[in-house]
């Protein structure tokens, strides 16, 4: 095994091995050592003659080093163990080396004098001497680019015999070893900086100008990668958007590059800037004015992004007459509007798509309720007088809200109720609306029993919930009534929540039987009244009225329907099965003319059967009606028709 040989050992080995009794003058090398430090602070004695246990230098590979290293290969010097005999004198020794790219023409040698250290008599009338110098500290790698290199070495000595110069023997050749220099790691530059919208996948990122091998990519939420760093297993120069995936926040990316044994280098980082999804927001204020002397300010709240502009239009869907307003602030002022104007803001977040805010109407309407009293027909309660069948009516916050009294039959063009206001139509009165009814959230339109909301026109777009009350006849606990809802969105079980769950029925025209709808409470969740359909429902199982539970007291059940009112022409499919009966009901919050009903449905036999059953009674539970022009089917009523 080769080993390090310290100078004291060298002297002892030399003393034990080398002696000569030559009688002629001579001088030469017994042993030559090249002293290097290789990636350490320990002097390594490389044996040039290969006749000691030390590391052989010739044909050795010194290793692989990083370009620019100051400790990779350091030339410290050499040790020459020489002899002189019979009066030949040794005057000086030197070690020469040169470094060049393997396979290229080498340059000149660097001469390094080696100094005398010690000597003792030998057997040839001369001395064995040690010449050594190990304090050069020359960085062999200095200035070397990446590549494969050869270090070539030889030694000589100046003597007073044998022609004046003797050489360390290697069969006439110099000693050579090789090593490799890896170019310094260069991280390179990542291209592909971009901006995307949250939830989108970015385009590919590409690394250029790097030296070494890509060991991984990294991402971080901070540009200096001081925290939140995640490694990405990718050794390609392209990081695909597919591998990155959808991003929800701005993220920074870089590659990590390693050249051979050199330390890793990070590339430049690139940002994928993520804009949050655009949110248009809502406009806060509600304005209603009676005339063109008006002013106010609209405020946009809850938006995400930058306001690009505001817009106004005379129609709520902004399908025509749109005016762009050069305003990028969150407030928009108006004044002296002569009619209702709709406003919205246009918002854009970074590269995300623009989004409009919710539309807000600034209502300029002479038919606005002032509410000095509750009397609808009092002109003082309106800023433009009592409305007619063509007027657009708006009822908002006021000291008094309108109550449509018994016997009144009022008309209006359209009706909007805002600001948590409540309009009440009392029993025995009617409100006829030519067009749509709009009830804003928090507001309400209440129809008491036998009150009516009548709408003209085949199609009316209503919005918002009204409440319709309809009283049953006096009924006992286990009696039944046929019901039909005048509004959409009313759950059946909620309508009569104290009815036993198995006592809600629908009529099957094929079998001519009423069939139970629910077997348990959970099954009733989300089941609403269907438009124009009759439902058989038993009275509540309990009530605080004395004697009701015992079956001795009858009560009027308050049927309360809450939802968007039905209006316009409604088609209800019928089934011609069994005896031809179908359970249908009035789908409107107003009476239906029997005469008009039969006129519009010529295929019927001309008789409507009204059903209300007293439990256990043997008498018939039906009443019939034909096309008597004075008869009407009231709101909420169900019936059967063959």
C-alpha positions as semicolon CSV with decimal commas, in nm:
position;residue;x (nm);y (nm);z (nm)
1;X;0,000;0,000;0,000
2;X;0,125;0,348;-0,086
3;X;0,160;0,590;0,202
4;X;0,277;0,937;0,293
5;X;0,649;0,946;0,359
6;X;0,771;1,216;0,591
7;X;1,117;1,360;0,543
8;X;1,268;1,176;0,844
9;X;1,142;0,847;0,706
10;X;1,287;0,932;0,367
11;X;1,627;0,979;0,516
12;X;1,608;0,650;0,697
13;X;1,486;0,461;0,393
14;X;1,747;0,620;0,174
15;X;2,015;0,540;0,429
16;X;1,913;0,181;0,444
17;X;1,873;0,125;0,076
18;X;2,117;0,340;-0,115
19;X;2,494;0,324;-0,093
20;X;2,757;0,291;-0,358
21;X;3,125;0,209;-0,378
22;X;3,180;0,345;-0,726
23;X;3,541;0,461;-0,780
24;X;3,465;0,697;-1,068
25;X;3,330;1,045;-1,020
26;X;2,953;1,036;-1,042
27;X;2,635;1,197;-0,913
28;X;2,263;1,133;-0,959
29;X;1,917;1,089;-0,815
30;X;1,820;0,805;-0,587
31;X;1,460;0,919;-0,524
32;X;1,254;1,216;-0,640
33;X;0,926;1,331;-0,486
34;X;0,680;1,590;-0,611
35;X;0,504;1,755;-0,317
36;X;0,143;1,865;-0,372
37;X;-0,159;1,949;-0,166
38;X;-0,477;1,810;-0,320
39;X;-0,800;1,943;-0,172
40;X;-0,642;1,949;0,171
41;X;-0,377;2,114;0,387
42;X;-0,166;1,798;0,399
43;X;0,154;1,772;0,192
44;X;0,140;1,467;-0,032
45;X;0,473;1,325;-0,151
46;X;0,422;1,177;-0,497
47;X;0,695;0,925;-0,586
48;X;0,831;1,006;-0,930
49;X;1,053;0,696;-0,938
50;X;0,784;0,459;-0,814
51;X;1,026;0,276;-0,589
52;X;0,878;0,368;-0,248
53;X;0,541;0,300;-0,084
54;X;0,434;0,659;-0,156
55;X;0,174;0,759;-0,418
56;X;0,303;0,709;-0,771
57;X;0,281;1,022;-0,980
58;X;0,346;0,889;-1,326
59;X;0,020;0,798;-1,504
60;X;-0,180;0,894;-1,194
61;X;-0,511;1,078;-1,205
62;X;-0,504;1,355;-0,952
63;X;-0,882;1,401;-0,950
64;X;-1,150;1,641;-1,065
65;X;-1,157;2,003;-0,949
66;X;-1,368;2,309;-0,990
67;X;-1,249;2,596;-1,202
68;X;-1,107;2,873;-0,989
69;X;-1,035;2,651;-0,691
70;X;-0,746;2,779;-0,477
71;X;-0,705;2,456;-0,282
72;X;-0,759;2,192;-0,550
73;X;-0,395;2,136;-0,654
74;X;-0,128;2,341;-0,480
75;X;0,235;2,292;-0,581
76;X;0,442;2,289;-0,262
77;X;0,778;2,186;-0,407
78;X;0,991;1,873;-0,426
79;X;1,233;1,651;-0,242
80;X;1,543;1,513;-0,416
81;X;1,743;1,236;-0,255
82;X;2,074;1,241;-0,445
83;X;2,426;1,103;-0,421
84;X;2,774;1,218;-0,520
85;X;3,084;0,998;-0,541
86;X;3,464;1,034;-0,563
87;X;3,486;1,409;-0,569
88;X;3,196;1,496;-0,800
89;X;3,009;1,782;-0,644
90;X;2,631;1,859;-0,649
91;X;2,582;2,232;-0,693
92;X;2,197;2,268;-0,732
93;X;1,876;2,078;-0,808
94;X;1,551;2,180;-0,972
95;X;1,206;2,044;-1,040
96;X;1,026;2,147;-1,356
97;X;0,655;2,122;-1,430
98;X;0,414;2,237;-1,690
99;X;0,035;2,204;-1,721
100;X;-0,150;2,187;-2,051
101;X;-0,473;2,064;-2,205
102;X;-0,433;1,697;-2,270
103;X;-0,369;1,626;-2,635
104;X;-0,247;1,978;-2,718
105;X;0,103;2,114;-2,771
106;X;0,248;2,190;-2,429
107;X;0,412;2,515;-2,335
108;X;0,733;2,586;-2,145
109;X;0,826;2,430;-1,814
110;X;0,835;2,626;-1,492
111;X;1,167;2,584;-1,312
112;X;1,151;2,550;-0,935
113;X;1,489;2,543;-0,749
114;X;1,513;2,287;-0,471
115;X;1,751;2,372;-0,185
116;X;2,003;2,163;0,007
117;X;1,885;2,037;0,342
118;X;2,123;1,766;0,477
119;X;2,381;1,502;0,386
120;X;2,594;1,224;0,530
121;X;2,885;1,017;0,408
122;X;2,825;0,725;0,182
123;X;3,035;0,432;0,069
124;X;3,174;0,593;-0,250
125;X;3,387;0,857;-0,090
126;X;3,105;1,107;-0,119
127;X;2,769;1,192;0,032
128;X;2,406;1,100;0,012
129;X;2,216;1,426;0,031
130;X;1,858;1,548;0,074
131;X;1,755;1,856;-0,120
132;X;1,408;1,979;-0,032
133;X;1,186;2,285;-0,068
134;X;0,814;2,255;0,015
135;X;0,695;2,613;0,065
136;X;0,611;2,726;-0,288
137;X;0,226;2,738;-0,248
138;X;0,165;2,774;-0,621
139;X;-0,198;2,726;-0,730
140;X;-0,169;2,486;-1,024
141;X;-0,534;2,545;-1,123
142;X;-0,501;2,922;-1,147
143;X;-0,629;3,048;-1,480
144;X;-0,737;2,707;-1,606
145;X;-1,066;2,675;-1,788
146;X;-1,277;2,364;-1,779
147;X;-1,118;2,063;-1,949
148;X;-0,885;1,763;-1,917
149;X;-0,524;1,849;-1,828
150;X;-0,182;1,690;-1,807
151;X;0,078;1,786;-1,547
152;X;0,427;1,700;-1,674
153;X;0,726;1,691;-1,436
154;X;1,101;1,620;-1,441
155;X;1,400;1,699;-1,217
156;X;1,768;1,779;-1,285
157;X;2,078;1,871;-1,093
158;X;2,392;2,073;-1,173
159;X;2,707;1,869;-1,099
160;X;3,084;1,905;-1,152
161;X;3,105;1,581;-1,346
162;X;2,910;1,381;-1,605
163;X;2,869;1,672;-1,839
164;X;2,743;1,912;-1,575
165;X;2,370;1,806;-1,566
166;X;2,209;1,486;-1,443
167;X;1,838;1,398;-1,466
168;X;1,597;1,194;-1,258
169;X;1,545;0,879;-1,457
170;X;1,219;0,774;-1,625
171;X;1,366;0,582;-1,914
172;X;1,429;0,907;-2,090
173;X;1,073;1,039;-2,052
174;X;0,916;1,290;-1,818
175;X;0,666;1,201;-1,548
176;X;0,301;1,276;-1,629
177;X;-0,026;1,275;-1,438
178;X;-0,372;1,393;-1,542
179;X;-0,660;1,580;-1,382
180;X;-0,990;1,737;-1,484
181;X;-1,120;2,088;-1,428
182;X;-1,497;2,138;-1,426
183;X;-1,612;2,476;-1,544
184;X;-1,767;2,688;-1,272
185;X;-2,141;2,634;-1,237
186;X;-2,335;2,910;-1,410
187;X;-2,703;2,928;-1,324
188;X;-2,807;3,102;-1,643
189;X;-3,114;3,310;-1,711
190;X;-3,476;3,200;-1,698
191;X;-3,703;3,354;-1,958
192;X;-4,080;3,353;-1,966
193;X;-4,182;3,619;-1,716
194;X;-4,554;3,664;-1,755
195;X;-4,873;3,776;-1,594
196;X;-5,174;3,548;-1,565
197;X;-5,512;3,546;-1,400
198;X;-5,564;3,346;-1,081
199;X;-5,656;2,987;-1,155
200;X;-5,477;2,987;-1,492
201;X;-5,178;2,778;-1,599
202;X;-4,871;2,977;-1,713
203;X;-4,677;2,929;-2,034
204;X;-4,350;2,732;-2,028
205;X;-4,035;2,875;-1,865
206;X;-3,696;2,827;-2,037
207;X;-3,340;2,833;-1,899
208;X;-3,059;2,964;-2,121
209;X;-2,691;3,048;-2,076
210;X;-2,622;2,795;-1,803
211;X;-2,309;2,586;-1,746
212;X;-2,346;2,246;-1,587
213;X;-2,639;2,016;-1,536
214;X;-2,981;2,122;-1,414
215;X;-3,040;1,935;-1,091
216;X;-3,385;2,077;-1,015
217;X;-3,614;2,378;-1,039
218;X;-3,749;2,570;-0,744
219;X;-4,042;2,797;-0,673
220;X;-4,109;3,043;-0,393
221;X;-4,361;3,303;-0,291
222;X;-4,081;3,555;-0,229
223;X;-3,841;3,688;-0,490
224;X;-3,523;3,626;-0,286
225;X;-3,617;3,264;-0,210
226;X;-3,553;3,326;0,159
227;X;-3,860;3,126;0,258
228;X;-4,140;2,909;0,124
229;X;-3,910;2,733;-0,123
230;X;-4,040;2,421;-0,295
231;X;-3,825;2,191;-0,508
232;X;-3,958;2,083;-0,847
233;X;-3,824;1,753;-0,982
234;X;-3,725;1,859;-1,332
235;X;-3,378;1,839;-1,491
236;X;-3,483;1,982;-1,827
237;X;-3,407;2,334;-1,945
238;X;-3,781;2,382;-1,989
239;X;-4,028;2,395;-1,703
240;X;-4,366;2,339;-1,860
241;X;-4,681;2,517;-1,760
242;X;-4,841;2,176;-1,720
243;X;-4,589;2,083;-1,451
244;X;-4,632;2,420;-1,282
245;X;-5,010;2,389;-1,282
246;X;-5,270;2,652;-1,206
247;X;-5,149;2,933;-0,979
248;X;-5,348;3,135;-0,730
249;X;-5,076;3,382;-0,626
250;X;-4,763;3,542;-0,771
251;X;-4,484;3,282;-0,774
252;X;-4,110;3,304;-0,848
253;X;-3,918;3,031;-1,031
254;X;-3,550;2,949;-1,076
255;X;-3,327;2,657;-1,178
256;X;-3,041;2,503;-0,978
257;X;-2,736;2,410;-1,190
258;X;-2,433;2,201;-1,091
259;X;-2,117;2,165;-1,300
260;X;-1,935;1,848;-1,197
261;X;-1,776;1,888;-0,855
262;X;-1,838;2,262;-0,845
263;X;-2,085;2,416;-0,608
264;X;-2,436;2,459;-0,740
265;X;-2,542;2,792;-0,884
266;X;-2,891;2,937;-0,894
267;X;-3,024;3,086;-1,213
268;X;-3,187;3,424;-1,223
269;X;-3,544;3,409;-1,102
270;X;-3,849;3,493;-1,304
271;X;-4,189;3,598;-1,175
272;X;-4,522;3,464;-1,286
273;X;-4,738;3,749;-1,167
274;X;-5,085;3,633;-1,073
275;X;-5,372;3,877;-1,068
276;X;-5,673;3,788;-0,854
277;X;-5,994;3,722;-1,041
278;X;-6,178;4,041;-1,123
279;X;-6,479;4,115;-0,903
280;X;-6,706;4,392;-1,023
281;X;-6,847;4,475;-0,680
282;X;-7,172;4,646;-0,590
283;X;-7,291;5,004;-0,576
284;X;-7,409;5,097;-0,230
285;X;-7,661;5,377;-0,249
286;X;-8,028;5,372;-0,356
287;X;-8,170;5,691;-0,500
288;X;-8,526;5,780;-0,599
289;X;-8,624;6,125;-0,714
290;X;-8,955;6,278;-0,814
291;X;-8,818;6,528;-1,064
292;X;-8,507;6,645;-1,248
293;X;-8,378;6,852;-0,960
294;X;-8,155;6,586;-0,814
295;X;-7,797;6,499;-0,730
296;X;-7,601;6,233;-0,546
297;X;-7,295;6,011;-0,536
298;X;-7,268;5,640;-0,604
299;X;-7,002;5,435;-0,421
300;X;-6,856;5,107;-0,545
301;X;-6,778;4,849;-0,275
302;X;-6,647;4,494;-0,275
303;X;-6,462;4,512;-0,605
304;X;-6,128;4,347;-0,682
305;X;-5,906;4,508;-0,942
306;X;-5,882;4,856;-1,087
307;X;-6,177;5,063;-1,198
308;X;-6,137;5,118;-1,572
309;X;-6,438;5,343;-1,617
310;X;-6,799;5,395;-1,522
311;X;-7,093;5,357;-1,757
312;X;-7,450;5,479;-1,767
313;X;-7,743;5,367;-1,979
314;X;-8,119;5,422;-2,001
315;X;-8,183;5,045;-1,985
316;X;-8,083;4,805;-1,710
317;X;-7,920;4,549;-1,943
318;X;-7,699;4,814;-2,104
319;X;-7,804;4,689;-2,446
320;X;-7,834;5,039;-2,588
321;X;-7,756;5,400;-2,514
322;X;-7,439;5,319;-2,318
323;X;-7,221;5,617;-2,223
324;X;-6,863;5,566;-2,106
325;X;-6,761;5,789;-1,817
326;X;-6,387;5,862;-1,778
327;X;-6,370;5,799;-1,405
328;X;-6,136;5,549;-1,238
329;X;-6,232;5,626;-0,877
330;X;-6,473;5,434;-0,657
331;X;-6,730;5,715;-0,652
332;X;-6,947;5,855;-0,930
333;X;-7,155;6,169;-0,900
334;X;-7,471;6,261;-1,089
335;X;-7,708;6,555;-1,101
336;X;-8,023;6,680;-1,274
337;X;-8,121;6,349;-1,429
338;X;-8,446;6,379;-1,625
339;X;-8,530;6,010;-1,614
340;X;-8,418;5,685;-1,456
341;X;-8,052;5,612;-1,536
342;X;-7,866;5,288;-1,472
343;X;-7,502;5,298;-1,359
344;X;-7,225;5,042;-1,333
345;X;-6,847;5,039;-1,299
346;X;-6,613;4,840;-1,524
347;X;-6,335;4,670;-1,325
348;X;-6,022;4,487;-1,438
349;X;-5,774;4,297;-1,222
350;X;-5,433;4,280;-1,389
351;X;-5,455;4,060;-1,698
352;X;-5,788;3,911;-1,594
353;X;-6,102;3,981;-1,791
354;X;-6,298;4,296;-1,722
355;X;-6,610;4,257;-1,513
356;X;-6,898;4,497;-1,468
357;X;-7,028;4,576;-1,124
358;X;-7,385;4,510;-1,028
359;X;-7,615;4,763;-1,191
360;X;-7,767;5,035;-0,978
361;X;-8,064;5,243;-1,090
362;X;-8,097;5,608;-1,001
363;X;-8,473;5,629;-1,024
364;X;-8,624;5,952;-1,146
365;X;-8,994;5,878;-1,129
366;X;-9,285;6,110;-1,060
367;X;-9,477;5,812;-0,918
368;X;-9,285;5,769;-0,594
369;X;-9,462;5,709;-0,267
370;X;-9,413;5,992;-0,015
371;X;-9,614;5,835;0,265
372;X;-9,775;6,126;0,445
373;X;-10,059;5,883;0,526
374;X;-10,139;5,522;0,430
375;X;-10,407;5,616;0,174
376;X;-10,306;5,507;-0,177
377;X;-10,567;5,734;-0,338
378;X;-10,448;6,052;-0,165
379;X;-10,250;6,259;-0,422
380;X;-10,047;6,411;-0,139
381;X;-9,887;6,071;-0,082
382;X;-9,733;6,072;-0,431
383;X;-9,480;6,311;-0,571
384;X;-9,650;6,292;-0,910
385;X;-10,009;6,224;-0,822
386;X;-10,201;5,897;-0,788
387;X;-10,057;5,655;-1,047
388;X;-10,250;5,524;-1,343
389;X;-10,242;5,190;-1,525
390;X;-9,941;5,302;-1,730
391;X;-9,724;5,453;-1,456
392;X;-9,408;5,299;-1,315
393;X;-9,459;5,303;-0,938
394;X;-9,187;5,283;-0,674
395;X;-9,255;5,247;-0,304
396;X;-8,962;5,290;-0,070
397;X;-8,887;5,404;0,282
398;X;-9,149;5,645;0,415
399;X;-9,314;5,742;0,740
400;X;-9,630;5,559;0,631
401;X;-9,660;5,275;0,384
402;X;-9,966;5,219;0,165
403;X;-10,249;5,000;0,284
404;X;-10,501;4,914;0,014
405;X;-10,830;4,923;0,203
406;X;-11,137;4,702;0,156
407;X;-11,340;4,784;-0,149
408;X;-11,048;4,955;-0,328
409;X;-10,953;4,840;-0,676
410;X;-10,634;5,018;-0,775
411;X;-10,422;5,008;-1,089
412;X;-10,062;5,080;-1,180
413;X;-9,825;5,013;-1,469
414;X;-9,552;4,833;-1,275
415;X;-9,466;4,814;-0,907
416;X;-9,129;4,812;-0,731
417;X;-9,102;4,786;-0,352
418;X;-8,767;4,874;-0,193
419;X;-8,595;4,973;0,131
420;X;-8,754;4,700;0,351
421;X;-9,095;4,850;0,285
422;X;-9,420;4,656;0,331
423;X;-9,726;4,711;0,111
424;X;-10,046;4,547;0,237
425;X;-10,354;4,460;0,033
426;X;-10,627;4,397;0,288
427;X;-10,912;4,150;0,253
428;X;-11,171;4,251;-0,002
429;X;-10,941;4,480;-0,207
430;X;-10,745;4,444;-0,528
431;X;-10,432;4,586;-0,687
432;X;-10,413;4,554;-1,062
433;X;-10,063;4,582;-1,213
434;X;-10,030;4,609;-1,588
435;X;-9,673;4,482;-1,604
436;X;-9,417;4,341;-1,358
437;X;-9,399;4,330;-0,979
438;X;-9,054;4,365;-0,821
439;X;-9,002;4,313;-0,447
440;X;-8,646;4,384;-0,338
441;X;-8,485;4,170;-0,064
442;X;-8,609;4,274;0,278
443;X;-8,925;4,428;0,137
444;X;-9,264;4,259;0,106
445;X;-9,604;4,269;-0,059
446;X;-9,870;4,107;0,162
447;X;-10,210;3,988;0,039
448;X;-10,454;3,920;0,319
449;X;-10,727;3,658;0,284
450;X;-10,951;3,734;-0,014
451;X;-10,721;4,016;-0,133
452;X;-10,610;4,006;-0,494
453;X;-10,305;4,090;-0,704
454;X;-10,418;4,101;-1,066
455;X;-10,165;4,127;-1,349
456;X;-10,248;4,192;-1,713
457;X;-10,052;4,061;-2,007
458;X;-9,959;3,714;-2,123
459;X;-9,601;3,744;-1,993
460;X;-9,483;3,934;-1,686
461;X;-9,133;3,904;-1,541
462;X;-9,184;3,923;-1,165
463;X;-8,903;3,909;-0,910
464;X;-8,888;3,891;-0,533
465;X;-9,123;3,718;-0,291
466;X;-9,475;3,819;-0,198
467;X;-9,691;3,665;0,076
468;X;-10,045;3,545;0,003
469;X;-10,279;3,445;0,286
470;X;-10,579;3,222;0,213
471;X;-10,812;3,099;0,487
472;X;-10,975;2,760;0,470
473;X;-11,333;2,696;0,567
474;X;-11,399;2,596;0,927
475;X;-11,240;2,252;0,953
476;X;-11,176;1,993;1,220
477;X;-10,840;1,832;1,301
478;X;-10,864;1,543;1,056
479;X;-11,043;1,725;0,773
480;X;-10,888;1,780;0,430
481;X;-10,871;2,064;0,178
482;X;-10,742;2,083;-0,179
483;X;-10,479;2,355;-0,209
484;X;-10,288;2,511;-0,500
485;X;-10,007;2,765;-0,473
486;X;-10,026;3,112;-0,634
487;X;-9,647;3,157;-0,605
488;X;-9,334;2,967;-0,701
489;X;-9,089;2,839;-0,443
490;X;-9,334;2,742;-0,166
491;X;-9,237;2,412;0,001
492;X;-9,534;2,183;0,060
493;X;-9,447;2,061;0,410
494;X;-9,358;2,414;0,528
495;X;-9,703;2,529;0,414
496;X;-9,870;2,309;0,678
497;X;-9,585;2,204;0,902
498;X;-9,805;2,052;1,173
499;X;-9,982;1,815;0,936
500;X;-9,884;1,451;0,985
501;X;-9,612;1,381;0,726
502;X;-9,807;1,095;0,567
503;X;-10,114;1,312;0,506
504;X;-9,999;1,511;0,203
505;X;-10,152;1,365;-0,115
506;X;-10,148;1,405;-0,491
507;X;-10,417;1,268;-0,718
508;X;-10,326;0,994;-0,967
509;X;-10,556;1,035;-1,269
510;X;-10,467;0,688;-1,398
511;X;-10,560;0,496;-1,084
512;X;-10,824;0,746;-0,965
513;X;-10,663;0,743;-0,617
514;X;-10,495;0,998;-0,395
515;X;-10,142;0,885;-0,315
516;X;-9,930;0,987;-0,015
517;X;-9,635;1,208;-0,107
518;X;-9,396;1,147;0,184
519;X;-9,301;0,865;0,416
520;X;-9,077;1,076;0,638
521;X;-8,991;1,438;0,701
522;X;-8,659;1,421;0,521
523;X;-8,831;1,309;0,202
524;X;-9,026;1,637;0,193
525;X;-8,717;1,861;0,186
526;X;-8,713;2,084;-0,121
527;X;-9,046;1,956;-0,260
528;X;-9,247;2,259;-0,375
529;X;-9,598;2,311;-0,500
530;X;-9,611;2,267;-0,876
531;X;-9,772;2,540;-1,080
532;X;-10,145;2,480;-1,137
533;X;-10,155;2,148;-0,950
534;X;-10,397;2,057;-0,672
535;X;-10,274;1,896;-0,347
536;X;-10,488;1,726;-0,083
537;X;-10,363;1,824;0,264
538;X;-10,508;1,731;0,601
539;X;-10,551;1,989;0,873
540;X;-10,270;2,038;1,130
541;X;-10,251;1,765;1,390
542;X;-10,242;2,018;1,672
543;X;-10,364;2,372;1,744
544;X;-10,402;2,580;2,064
545;X;-10,777;2,630;2,007
546;X;-10,970;2,458;2,286
547;X;-11,137;2,138;2,166
548;X;-10,950;2,125;1,837
549;X;-10,732;1,825;1,924
550;X;-11,036;1,643;2,060
551;X;-11,219;1,702;1,731
552;X;-11,496;1,917;1,876
553;X;-11,374;2,259;1,756
554;X;-11,324;2,367;1,395
555;X;-11,081;2,641;1,290
556;X;-10,997;2,843;0,983
557;X;-10,651;2,734;0,870
558;X;-10,437;3,031;0,752
559;X;-10,271;2,903;0,436
560;X;-9,964;3,118;0,384
561;X;-9,786;3,110;0,048
562;X;-9,451;3,289;0,006
563;X;-9,269;3,319;-0,326
564;X;-9,262;3,491;-0,664
565;X;-9,618;3,543;-0,789
566;X;-9,732;3,356;-1,097
567;X;-9,875;3,561;-1,383
568;X;-9,944;3,541;-1,755
569;X;-10,075;3,241;-1,945
570;X;-10,004;2,909;-1,770
571;X;-10,043;2,568;-1,934
572;X;-10,113;2,269;-1,708
573;X;-10,090;1,923;-1,871
574;X;-10,384;1,687;-1,809
575;X;-10,410;1,308;-1,824
576;X;-10,711;1,137;-1,981
577;X;-10,715;0,827;-1,764
578;X;-10,962;0,629;-1,554
579;X;-11,266;0,859;-1,516
580;X;-11,080;1,152;-1,668
581;X;-11,037;1,349;-1,346
582;X;-10,732;1,571;-1,284
583;X;-10,653;1,765;-0,966
584;X;-10,573;2,120;-1,071
585;X;-10,571;2,453;-0,891
586;X;-10,577;2,828;-0,939
587;X;-10,210;2,929;-0,994
588;X;-10,269;3,303;-0,952
589;X;-10,286;3,538;-0,651
590;X;-10,626;3,646;-0,787
591;X;-10,955;3,477;-0,883
592;X;-10,994;3,287;-1,210
593;X;-11,305;3,338;-1,419
594;X;-11,482;3,006;-1,464
595;X;-11,636;3,131;-1,787
596;X;-11,298;3,235;-1,926
597;X;-11,147;2,907;-1,808
598;X;-11,394;2,698;-2,005
599;X;-11,369;2,928;-2,305
600;X;-10,993;2,873;-2,318
601;X;-11,019;2,495;-2,263
602;X;-11,276;2,359;-2,507
603;X;-11,187;1,995;-2,445
604;X;-11,335;1,986;-2,095
605;X;-11,684;1,858;-2,015
606;X;-11,791;2,191;-1,867
607;X;-11,795;2,102;-1,498
608;X;-11,549;2,180;-1,219
609;X;-11,568;1,976;-0,898
610;X;-11,475;2,164;-0,581
611;X;-11,371;1,928;-0,304
612;X;-11,352;1,974;0,071
613;X;-11,388;1,669;0,290
614;X;-11,508;1,640;0,649
615;X;-11,346;1,326;0,780
616;X;-11,584;1,035;0,831
617;X;-11,886;1,206;0,674
618;X;-12,098;0,991;0,447
619;X;-12,233;1,275;0,234
620;X;-12,066;1,381;-0,090
621;X;-11,763;1,608;-0,052
622;X;-11,799;1,769;-0,395
623;X;-11,958;2,090;-0,515
624;X;-11,980;2,151;-0,890
625;X;-11,962;2,462;-1,103
626;X;-12,028;2,527;-1,470
627;X;-11,973;2,830;-1,690
628;X;-12,174;3,071;-1,481
629;X;-12,024;3,415;-1,564
630;X;-12,063;3,529;-1,202
631;X;-11,855;3,246;-1,055
632;X;-11,482;3,271;-0,983
633;X;-11,226;3,031;-0,842
634;X;-11,041;3,217;-0,565
635;X;-10,664;3,218;-0,516
636;X;-10,514;2,913;-0,346
637;X;-10,804;2,685;-0,435
638;X;-10,771;2,333;-0,571
639;X;-11,034;2,137;-0,762
640;X;-11,092;1,838;-0,985
641;X;-11,199;1,856;-1,345
642;X;-11,294;1,570;-1,573
